[in-house]
Amino acid sequence: MSKKAEKVTLTSATIEEQTAAFLKAGGSVEYVGKGKSGQVAPTGSKQISLKK
């Protein structure tokens, strides 16, 4: 019989605590403008060719 994963409930209080701990430890938050992704693509767009 396998064990079920425990359900973790995040509340605004726990998120605030985690954020405060992150910032206190030297972490920083970067603003990303509306409509932009915060992810950096390592390469250009991937295009595939269906012709051989």
Jmol script that loads the backbone (N, CA, C; Angstrom):
load data "model"
ATOM      1  N   MET A   1       0.839  -1.170   0.000  1.00  0.00           N
ATOM      2  CA  MET A   1       0.000   0.000   0.000  1.00  0.00           C
ATOM      3  C   MET A   1       0.890   1.242   0.000  1.00  0.00           C
ATOM      4  N   SER A   2       0.635   2.179  -0.905  1.00  0.00           N
ATOM      5  CA  SER A   2       1.461   3.382  -0.974  1.00  0.00           C
ATOM      6  C   SER A   2       0.900   4.481  -0.079  1.00  0.00           C
ATOM      7  N   LYS A   3       1.812   5.321   0.374  1.00  0.00           N
ATOM      8  CA  LYS A   3       1.395   6.437   1.221  1.00  0.00           C
ATOM      9  C   LYS A   3       0.938   7.587   0.339  1.00  0.00           C
ATOM     10  N   LYS A   4      -0.127   8.246   0.736  1.00  0.00           N
ATOM     11  CA  LYS A   4      -0.601   9.410   0.002  1.00  0.00           C
ATOM     12  C   LYS A   4       0.215  10.626   0.419  1.00  0.00           C
ATOM     13  N   ALA A   5       0.454  11.516  -0.537  1.00  0.00           N
ATOM     14  CA  ALA A   5       1.168  12.755  -0.230  1.00  0.00           C
ATOM     15  C   ALA A   5       0.283  13.637   0.627  1.00  0.00           C
ATOM     16  N   GLU A   6       0.911  14.282   1.601  1.00  0.00           N
ATOM     17  CA  GLU A   6       0.153  15.172   2.469  1.00  0.00           C
ATOM     18  C   GLU A   6      -0.212  16.438   1.704  1.00  0.00           C
ATOM     19  N   LYS A   7      -1.415  16.907   1.914  1.00  0.00           N
ATOM     20  CA  LYS A   7      -1.863  18.123   1.253  1.00  0.00           C
ATOM     21  C   LYS A   7      -1.311  19.326   2.009  1.00  0.00           C
ATOM     22  N   VAL A   8      -0.643  20.226   1.275  1.00  0.00           N
ATOM     23  CA  VAL A   8      -0.071  21.425   1.864  1.00  0.00           C
ATOM     24  C   VAL A   8      -0.982  22.597   1.519  1.00  0.00           C
ATOM     25  N   THR A   9      -1.413  23.310   2.540  1.00  0.00           N
ATOM     26  CA  THR A   9      -2.275  24.458   2.336  1.00  0.00           C
ATOM     27  C   THR A   9      -1.468  25.734   2.553  1.00  0.00           C
ATOM     28  N   LEU A  10      -1.401  26.563   1.525  1.00  0.00           N
ATOM     29  CA  LEU A  10      -0.706  27.836   1.640  1.00  0.00           C
ATOM     30  C   LEU A  10      -1.726  28.924   1.923  1.00  0.00           C
ATOM     31  N   THR A  11      -1.482  29.661   2.966  1.00  0.00           N
ATOM     32  CA  THR A  11      -2.343  30.785   3.287  1.00  0.00           C
ATOM     33  C   THR A  11      -1.547  32.065   3.052  1.00  0.00           C
ATOM     34  N   SER A  12      -2.226  33.178   3.040  1.00  0.00           N
ATOM     35  CA  SER A  12      -1.511  34.445   2.837  1.00  0.00           C
ATOM     36  C   SER A  12      -0.502  34.681   3.957  1.00  0.00           C
ATOM     37  N   ALA A  13      -0.796  34.198   5.152  1.00  0.00           N
ATOM     38  CA  ALA A  13       0.133  34.372   6.274  1.00  0.00           C
ATOM     39  C   ALA A  13       1.414  33.575   6.041  1.00  0.00           C
ATOM     40  N   THR A  14       1.309  32.333   5.590  1.00  0.00           N
ATOM     41  CA  THR A  14       2.512  31.530   5.362  1.00  0.00           C
ATOM     42  C   THR A  14       3.301  32.073   4.179  1.00  0.00           C
ATOM     43  N   ILE A  15       2.620  32.577   3.163  1.00  0.00           N
ATOM     44  CA  ILE A  15       3.323  33.164   2.026  1.00  0.00           C
ATOM     45  C   ILE A  15       4.066  34.414   2.475  1.00  0.00           C
ATOM     46  N   GLU A  16       3.444  35.226   3.310  1.00  0.00           N
ATOM     47  CA  GLU A  16       4.105  36.431   3.827  1.00  0.00           C
ATOM     48  C   GLU A  16       5.325  36.058   4.667  1.00  0.00           C
ATOM     49  N   GLU A  17       5.217  35.021   5.486  1.00  0.00           N
ATOM     50  CA  GLU A  17       6.337  34.576   6.315  1.00  0.00           C
ATOM     51  C   GLU A  17       7.491  34.088   5.443  1.00  0.00           C
ATOM     52  N   GLN A  18       7.169  33.299   4.419  1.00  0.00           N
ATOM     53  CA  GLN A  18       8.200  32.778   3.528  1.00  0.00           C
ATOM     54  C   GLN A  18       8.866  33.898   2.739  1.00  0.00           C
ATOM     55  N   THR A  19       8.079  34.869   2.315  1.00  0.00           N
ATOM     56  CA  THR A  19       8.627  36.010   1.573  1.00  0.00           C
ATOM     57  C   THR A  19       9.547  36.832   2.460  1.00  0.00           C
ATOM     58  N   ALA A  20       9.127  37.082   3.699  1.00  0.00           N
ATOM     59  CA  ALA A  20       9.952  37.842   4.632  1.00  0.00           C
ATOM     60  C   ALA A  20      11.269  37.122   4.899  1.00  0.00           C
ATOM     61  N   ALA A  21      11.228  35.803   5.080  1.00  0.00           N
ATOM     62  CA  ALA A  21      12.441  35.028   5.327  1.00  0.00           C
ATOM     63  C   ALA A  21      13.366  35.073   4.110  1.00  0.00           C
ATOM     64  N   PHE A  22      12.790  35.012   2.925  1.00  0.00           N
ATOM     65  CA  PHE A  22      13.571  35.069   1.684  1.00  0.00           C
ATOM     66  C   PHE A  22      14.287  36.411   1.564  1.00  0.00           C
ATOM     67  N   LEU A  23      13.564  37.494   1.813  1.00  0.00           N
ATOM     68  CA  LEU A  23      14.155  38.828   1.710  1.00  0.00           C
ATOM     69  C   LEU A  23      15.204  39.061   2.801  1.00  0.00           C
ATOM     70  N   LYS A  24      14.946  38.554   4.006  1.00  0.00           N
ATOM     71  CA  LYS A  24      15.885  38.710   5.113  1.00  0.00           C
ATOM     72  C   LYS A  24      17.190  37.957   4.831  1.00  0.00           C
ATOM     73  N   ALA A  25      17.084  36.836   4.109  1.00  0.00           N
ATOM     74  CA  ALA A  25      18.261  36.037   3.785  1.00  0.00           C
ATOM     75  C   ALA A  25      19.054  36.631   2.623  1.00  0.00           C
ATOM     76  N   GLY A  26      18.608  37.784   2.110  1.00  0.00           N
ATOM     77  CA  GLY A  26      19.364  38.439   1.043  1.00  0.00           C
ATOM     78  C   GLY A  26      18.766  38.265  -0.337  1.00  0.00           C
ATOM     79  N   GLY A  27      17.620  37.623  -0.421  1.00  0.00           N
ATOM     80  CA  GLY A  27      16.964  37.448  -1.716  1.00  0.00           C
ATOM     81  C   GLY A  27      16.417  38.771  -2.217  1.00  0.00           C
ATOM     82  N   SER A  28      16.163  38.844  -3.499  1.00  0.00           N
ATOM     83  CA  SER A  28      15.608  40.074  -4.050  1.00  0.00           C
ATOM     84  C   SER A  28      14.464  39.729  -4.997  1.00  0.00           C
ATOM     85  N   VAL A  29      13.611  40.708  -5.212  1.00  0.00           N
ATOM     86  CA  VAL A  29      12.457  40.551  -6.088  1.00  0.00           C
ATOM     87  C   VAL A  29      12.649  41.487  -7.266  1.00  0.00           C
ATOM     88  N   GLU A  30      12.501  40.945  -8.463  1.00  0.00           N
ATOM     89  CA  GLU A  30      12.679  41.744  -9.669  1.00  0.00           C
ATOM     90  C   GLU A  30      11.324  41.981 -10.321  1.00  0.00           C
ATOM     91  N   TYR A  31      11.043  43.213 -10.683  1.00  0.00           N
ATOM     92  CA  TYR A  31       9.795  43.556 -11.336  1.00  0.00           C
ATOM     93  C   TYR A  31       9.861  43.162 -12.806  1.00  0.00           C
ATOM     94  N   VAL A  32       8.845  42.468 -13.275  1.00  0.00           N
ATOM     95  CA  VAL A  32       8.736  42.090 -14.677  1.00  0.00           C
ATOM     96  C   VAL A  32       7.505  42.785 -15.222  1.00  0.00           C
ATOM     97  N   GLY A  33       7.683  43.561 -16.259  1.00  0.00           N
ATOM     98  CA  GLY A  33       6.598  44.335 -16.841  1.00  0.00           C
ATOM     99  C   GLY A  33       5.462  43.470 -17.357  1.00  0.00           C
ATOM    100  N   LYS A  34       4.295  44.055 -17.455  1.00  0.00           N
ATOM    101  CA  LYS A  34       3.106  43.353 -17.923  1.00  0.00           C
ATOM    102  C   LYS A  34       3.312  42.886 -19.363  1.00  0.00           C
ATOM    103  N   GLY A  35       2.959  41.644 -19.614  1.00  0.00           N
ATOM    104  CA  GLY A  35       3.070  41.089 -20.951  1.00  0.00           C
ATOM    105  C   GLY A  35       4.431  40.502 -21.271  1.00  0.00           C
ATOM    106  N   LYS A  36       5.349  40.501 -20.302  1.00  0.00           N
ATOM    107  CA  LYS A  36       6.677  39.943 -20.528  1.00  0.00           C
ATOM    108  C   LYS A  36       6.864  38.719 -19.642  1.00  0.00           C
ATOM    109  N   SER A  37       7.702  37.829 -20.092  1.00  0.00           N
ATOM    110  CA  SER A  37       8.001  36.636 -19.320  1.00  0.00           C
ATOM    111  C   SER A  37       9.242  36.881 -18.481  1.00  0.00           C
ATOM    112  N   GLY A  38       9.262  36.317 -17.303  1.00  0.00           N
ATOM    113  CA  GLY A  38      10.431  36.417 -16.451  1.00  0.00           C
ATOM    114  C   GLY A  38      11.478  35.384 -16.800  1.00  0.00           C
ATOM    115  N   GLN A  39      11.141  34.469 -17.712  1.00  0.00           N
ATOM    116  CA  GLN A  39      12.078  33.428 -18.093  1.00  0.00           C
ATOM    117  C   GLN A  39      12.977  33.919 -19.217  1.00  0.00           C
ATOM    118  N   VAL A  40      14.226  33.484 -19.163  1.00  0.00           N
ATOM    119  CA  VAL A  40      15.186  33.827 -20.199  1.00  0.00           C
ATOM    120  C   VAL A  40      15.371  32.607 -21.079  1.00  0.00           C
ATOM    121  N   ALA A  41      15.111  32.769 -22.374  1.00  0.00           N
ATOM    122  CA  ALA A  41      15.265  31.658 -23.307  1.00  0.00           C
ATOM    123  C   ALA A  41      16.749  31.466 -23.613  1.00  0.00           C
ATOM    124  N   PRO A  42      17.297  30.263 -23.391  1.00  0.00           N
ATOM    125  CA  PRO A  42      18.718  30.038 -23.630  1.00  0.00           C
ATOM    126  C   PRO A  42      19.082  30.081 -25.113  1.00  0.00           C
ATOM    127  N   THR A  43      18.137  29.790 -25.985  1.00  0.00           N
ATOM    128  CA  THR A  43      18.381  29.815 -27.427  1.00  0.00           C
ATOM    129  C   THR A  43      17.207  30.499 -28.099  1.00  0.00           C
ATOM    130  N   GLY A  44      17.333  30.689 -29.388  1.00  0.00           N
ATOM    131  CA  GLY A  44      16.254  31.280 -30.168  1.00  0.00           C
ATOM    132  C   GLY A  44      15.080  30.319 -30.260  1.00  0.00           C
ATOM    133  N   SER A  45      14.095  30.706 -31.024  1.00  0.00           N
ATOM    134  CA  SER A  45      12.925  29.846 -31.169  1.00  0.00           C
ATOM    135  C   SER A  45      13.314  28.555 -31.878  1.00  0.00           C
ATOM    136  N   LYS A  46      12.660  27.486 -31.501  1.00  0.00           N
ATOM    137  CA  LYS A  46      12.937  26.190 -32.105  1.00  0.00           C
ATOM    138  C   LYS A  46      11.996  25.985 -33.277  1.00  0.00           C
ATOM    139  N   GLN A  47      12.559  25.746 -34.426  1.00  0.00           N
ATOM    140  CA  GLN A  47      11.758  25.477 -35.605  1.00  0.00           C
ATOM    141  C   GLN A  47      12.088  24.068 -36.060  1.00  0.00           C
ATOM    142  N   ILE A  48      11.078  23.314 -36.383  1.00  0.00           N
ATOM    143  CA  ILE A  48      11.314  21.969 -36.852  1.00  0.00           C
ATOM    144  C   ILE A  48      10.965  21.889 -38.332  1.00  0.00           C
ATOM    145  N   SER A  49      11.637  21.023 -39.012  1.00  0.00           N
ATOM    146  CA  SER A  49      11.368  20.817 -40.434  1.00  0.00           C
ATOM    147  C   SER A  49      10.696  19.456 -40.584  1.00  0.00           C
ATOM    148  N   LEU A  50       9.523  19.460 -41.201  1.00  0.00           N
ATOM    149  CA  LEU A  50       8.812  18.214 -41.404  1.00  0.00           C
ATOM    150  C   LEU A  50       9.270  17.500 -42.666  1.00  0.00           C
ATOM    151  N   LYS A  51      10.026  18.186 -43.500  1.00  0.00           N
ATOM    152  CA  LYS A  51      10.557  17.594 -44.723  1.00  0.00           C
ATOM    153  C   LYS A  51      11.893  16.935 -44.414  1.00  0.00           C
ATOM    154  N   LYS A  52      12.165  15.843 -45.120  1.00  0.00           N
ATOM    155  CA  LYS A  52      13.445  15.161 -44.924  1.00  0.00           C
ATOM    156  C   LYS A  52      14.342  15.367 -46.103  1.00  0.00           C
TER     157      LYS A  52
END
end "model"
wireframe off; spacefill off
backbone 0.3
color backbone group
